[in-house]
Amino acid sequence: MIEQIAAQPALFWLCFGGLLLIAELLGTGGYLLWTGTAAVVVALITWIFPNMGWELQGVLLAVLTLVSVIAWRSWLRHRPRQISDKTLNQKNHQLIGLRTRLITDTENGYGRVKLADGSWRIHCNQELPANTEVEVIAVDGITLKVRPINR
């Protein structure tokens, strides 16, 4: 078995990289992605230069893994952050700025609006009749703060 691996190092690194990438798909959270990618690159290099020793191949794998991780972290650090990143898992905060119409009159400043497939409780500083167009300006727990849109 060792003789076969020594005879075909590019095939070994390709299989090893492929197995690491498949394992990454099973949910390791990015830990095996860069090592698997580096192993595939080592496979390509050993295919081009077949007389490379196994020691150099191992060092090359380690160096390429470190370089790819550092490059990825640097890219993540310097990319512009999108506004949606801050409210990704906060559906109620994604509603800020949306416009809709009241489905009930407000009583003591509270009423209801329909957004998407649900009905939301709202609060406004003034009494408004049903069918008034409002804009969501803030979120307080499960209550949306709204203001009327004057045309």
QUIURGI-V299312 format. One record per residue. SS is DSSP state (~ for helix, > for strand, _ for the rest). BURIAL is b if it has 16 or more other ideal C-beta (glycine too) atoms within 10 Angstrom, else e. Layout:
SS|BURIAL + SS|BURIAL
//
This chain:
_|e + ~|e + ~|e + ~|e + ~|e + ~|e + ~|e + _|e + ~|b + ~|b + ~|e + ~|b + ~|b + ~|b + ~|e + ~|b + ~|b + ~|e + ~|e + ~|b + ~|b + ~|e + ~|e + ~|b + ~|e + _|e + _|e + _|e + _|e + _|e + _|e + _|b + ~|b + ~|b + ~|b + ~|b + ~|b + ~|b + ~|b + ~|b + ~|b + ~|b + ~|b + ~|e + ~|b + ~|b + ~|e + ~|e + _|e + _|e + _|e + _|e + _|e + ~|e + ~|e + ~|e + ~|b + ~|e + ~|e + ~|b + ~|b + ~|e + ~|e + ~|b + ~|b + ~|e + ~|e + ~|b + ~|b + ~|e + ~|e + ~|e + ~|e + ~|e + ~|e + ~|e + ~|e + ~|e + _|e + _|e + _|e + _|e + ~|e + ~|e + ~|e + ~|e + _|e + _|e + _|e + _|e + ~|e + ~|b + ~|e + ~|e + _|b + _|e + _|e + _|e + >|e + >|b + >|e + >|b + _|e + _|e + _|e + _|b + >|e + _|e + _|e + >|e + >|b + >|e + >|b + >|e + >|b + _|e + _|e + >|e + >|e + >|b + >|e + >|b + >|e + _|b + _|e + _|e + _|e + _|b + _|e + _|e + _|e + _|b + >|e + >|b + >|e + >|b + >|e + >|e + >|b + >|e + _|e + _|e + >|e + >|b + >|b + >|b + >|e + >|e + _|e + _|e + _|e
//
